[in-house]
């Protein structure tokens, strides 16, 4: 095991259409994509695509969607340690004009306890706050072993405030700031107070406000992707998380400024592609994005 990711599994159905029908209306989508979904799950696939294959604890149902998900994971050689649920979860994603509407149908009634794994060799843990009991157990275990812990704080989930006490790198969304009634700078102060060594707030096209290992606050601007080439922003944050974990695992002695710049290019690639799988970049894709868009 090089890294462990823990999160809730979705099958994402992404539909590209100019209008969402209502009532008795019908419409035909311009394009569609079906892929794996879920914050930490998508991050795990992104990490694997970049050459570092993590283990994954995730919800899996014994139905045809669950079997499809396991086939997807096998294609990326990701070892899945399932936590069984009765039915697979679905997300219907409708990207439009740089935004995305999402309808979710979720089964998080676990049929069994989370699996207990041997962490020997593990160098990073990434969580999205789902499977809260498993997230807290492994965050504590990894902290005790000196393994880097990372959190995607997309929203106010379960025991996230307790979880933050065991997180080294906490990158949260503006949505969490809104839910906690904190301005982004105040959120950074809150993350520091919880002991997070690196913290940040992602702000979409306005980039990321963050502090580094020394506590210095800075802004990481978003890359100038042309509006005409933006297709689907859903999953961009998940790809960002998976990419900085991959960068850390390859070059742990580099600072997080370098890891986040790498992840920024990965995220810029994602938003130009429809669906999660099509939006996973290779190392060559990231190099091309950096050459074309990164400031000199």
ABEGO torsion letter per residue (X at the ends): XABBBBBBBBBBBBBBBABBBBEABBBBBABBBBBBBEAAAAAAAAAAAAGBBBBBBBBBBBBAAAAAAAAAAAAAGBBBBBBBBABBBBBBBBBBGGBBBBBBBBBABBABBBBBBBABGBABBBBAGBGAAAAAAAAAAAAAAGBBBBBBBABBBEAAAAAAAABABBBBBAAAAAAAGBBAAAAAAAAAAAGBABBBBBAEAAEBBBBBAAGBBBBBBBBBBBAAABABABGAAAAAAAAAAAAAAABAABBAAAAAAAAAAAAAAAAABBEAAAABBBAAAAAAAAAAABBX
